[in-house]
Amino acid sequence: MTMKRILAVLTGMALLSACTVVDLDANGQPILPKDPQAKPGYATQTPQQIAEESWSSRVMATANSHALSWADMETKSQTVKAGTRESVFVRASGTVAALNESNPRERILTLTLNGKPVEVSIGPVLRSNAIRDAAGFRFEEFTNQVQYAQLTRALNRHAVKQLPTLDASWVNQPVQALLAVSIGHGSVEDVVAVELTRGTP
């Protein structure tokens, strides 16, 4: 065996010894170990995937365990630092006072809660971070500000898909509502519907 061939064999053996055998997933794709330098969170998922996969485990689980009453939310708003906002989930029973569909992209359902009219956004476009923030998603879990902002839209779109068909027949009817609410100091900034059920509990 020539020296050149011996060197080639030794080089090949060295390369093989440096290789790491990895397992394959169900689709035959390699299961790679997590990069220790990788940012924690959802870097490999689209905002839509995150919204769909975390809806039950993160959004609804948080809402079911931490939702406030409307009265408790109003009390909590007094403790919010001036100039800042917080978002919380609220469960409330009320009556539908009106359905405003003058802007078909941003419809508003007015609920009477604790004797007061409350405007609730029902989409299809929701302009609010309330669901994302009430569910406890944090910026550091994401690749960048763009992905974090896109998650807001994905969660809002997913929420709208969970709502029943709302029409004029809901007006003057009792309703059970799960809401995501952004509050300021002593104020309600915006309210979006997460679940709406017609009737009394």
C-alpha positions in Angstrom: 0.0 0.0 0.0 1.4 3.3 -1.0 2.0 6.1 1.5 -0.7 8.2 -0.3 -3.3 5.4 0.1 -2.3 4.9 3.8 -2.8 8.6 4.5 -6.2 8.5 2.7 -7.3 5.6 4.9 -6.1 7.2 8.0 -7.9 10.5 7.1 -11.1 8.6 6.4 -10.9 6.8 9.8 -10.3 10.1 11.5 -13.4 11.6 9.9 -15.6 8.6 10.8 -14.4 8.7 14.4 -15.4 12.4 14.6 -19.0 11.7 13.4 -21.8 11.4 15.8 -24.6 9.0 15.1 -28.0 10.6 15.7 -31.5 9.1 16.0 -34.1 9.7 13.4 -37.7 10.9 14.0 -40.8 9.3 12.5 -40.3 11.1 9.3 -36.7 9.9 8.9 -35.3 13.4 9.9 -32.3 13.5 12.2 -33.1 14.4 15.8 -30.4 17.0 16.6 -29.4 17.9 20.1 -30.5 21.3 21.3 -27.9 24.0 20.6 -26.7 25.2 24.1 -26.4 28.7 22.6 -29.9 28.7 21.1 -32.4 31.2 22.5 -35.1 29.4 24.6 -38.6 29.4 23.2 -40.3 29.1 19.9 -37.6 29.9 17.4 -38.4 27.0 15.1 -42.2 27.4 15.0 -44.4 29.8 13.0 -46.6 32.1 15.0 -49.7 30.2 13.8 -48.2 26.9 15.0 -47.4 28.4 18.4 -51.0 29.8 18.7 -52.6 26.5 17.8 -50.3 24.2 19.8 -50.3 26.4 22.9 -54.0 27.4 22.9 -55.2 24.7 25.3 -52.1 24.3 27.4 -51.2 27.9 27.8 -54.0 30.3 26.9 -57.0 28.3 28.2 -55.2 26.7 31.1 -54.1 30.1 32.3 -57.6 31.6 31.8 -59.3 28.7 33.6 -56.9 28.9 36.6 -56.5 32.7 36.9 -59.6 34.4 35.4 -60.9 37.2 37.6 -64.5 38.4 38.0 -65.3 41.7 36.4 -65.5 43.3 39.9 -62.1 41.9 40.9 -60.6 43.1 37.6 -61.8 46.6 38.3 -60.3 46.5 41.8 -57.0 45.2 40.4 -56.9 48.1 37.9 -56.5 50.5 40.8 -53.2 48.9 41.6 -51.8 49.2 38.1 -48.9 51.7 38.0 -49.9 55.0 36.2 -48.7 55.0 32.6 -48.5 51.2 32.3 -50.8 48.4 31.3 -51.5 44.9 32.4 -53.6 42.2 30.8 -55.8 39.7 32.6 -58.5 37.1 31.8 -62.0 37.8 33.1 -65.0 35.5 33.4 -68.3 37.4 33.5 -72.0 37.0 33.1 -74.1 39.7 31.4 -76.5 40.6 28.8 -75.9 41.5 25.1 -77.0 45.2 24.7 -75.9 45.6 21.1 -74.0 44.2 18.1 -72.2 46.8 16.0 -71.3 45.5 12.6 -70.8 48.8 10.8 -67.2 47.9 10.3 -67.4 44.2 9.3 -63.7 43.7 10.0 -63.8 45.0 13.6 -67.2 44.1 15.0 -68.1 45.2 18.5 -70.4 43.4 21.0 -71.7 45.6 23.8 -72.3 43.6 27.0 -73.9 44.9 30.1 -71.6 43.7 33.0 -72.3 44.8 36.6 -74.8 47.3 35.2 -72.2 49.0 32.9 -71.9 48.8 29.1 -68.7 47.2 28.0 -67.5 47.1 24.4 -66.0 43.7 23.4 -64.1 43.2 20.2 -65.1 40.1 18.4 -63.2 40.4 15.1 -62.5 39.1 12.6 -59.6 41.6 13.2 -58.7 42.1 16.9 -56.3 45.0 17.6 -55.0 44.0 21.0 -52.2 42.3 22.8 -54.5 41.3 25.7 -54.7 37.5 24.9 -50.9 37.2 24.4 -50.1 39.1 27.5 -52.8 37.6 29.8 -51.5 34.2 28.8 -48.0 35.1 30.1 -46.0 34.9 26.8 -42.8 36.9 27.3 -40.6 38.6 24.7 -37.5 36.7 25.7 -39.1 33.4 24.6 -39.0 34.6 21.0 -36.5 35.1 18.3 -37.2 38.8 17.8 -39.8 41.6 18.1 -41.3 40.6 14.7 -42.1 37.0 15.8 -43.5 38.3 19.1 -45.8 40.8 17.3 -46.9 38.1 14.8 -47.9 35.9 17.7 -50.4 38.5 18.8 -52.1 38.4 15.4 -52.0 34.5 15.3 -53.5 34.2 18.8 -56.2 36.8 18.0 -57.1 35.0 14.7 -57.3 31.7 16.6 -59.5 33.2 19.3 -62.0 34.5 16.7 -62.3 31.0 15.2 -63.4 29.7 18.6 -66.3 32.1 18.8 -69.9 31.2 17.8 -71.7 32.9 15.0 -72.9 36.2 16.4 -75.9 38.0 14.9 -78.8 40.2 15.9 -80.5 37.3 17.7 -78.0 37.6 20.5 -79.1 41.1 21.4 -81.0 41.2 24.8 -79.9 37.7 25.5 -77.9 36.5 28.6 -74.3 35.5 27.8 -71.3 33.9 29.6 -68.0 35.4 28.5 -64.4 34.7 28.9 -62.5 37.9 28.0 -59.0 39.1 27.8 -58.8 42.6 29.2 -56.0 45.2 29.1 -56.2 47.5 32.1 -54.5 50.8 33.0 -54.6 52.6 36.3 -58.3 52.6 37.2 -59.3 52.0 33.6 -60.2 49.3 31.1 -58.2 49.9 27.9 -59.6 47.2 25.6 -61.6 44.0 25.9 -61.5 41.0 23.4 -63.7 37.9 23.4 -62.0 34.5 24.0 -65.2 32.5 24.6 -68.9 33.5 24.4 -71.7 31.2 25.4 -75.4 32.2 25.0 -77.6 31.6 28.1 -77.3 31.6 31.8 -74.9 29.3 33.7 
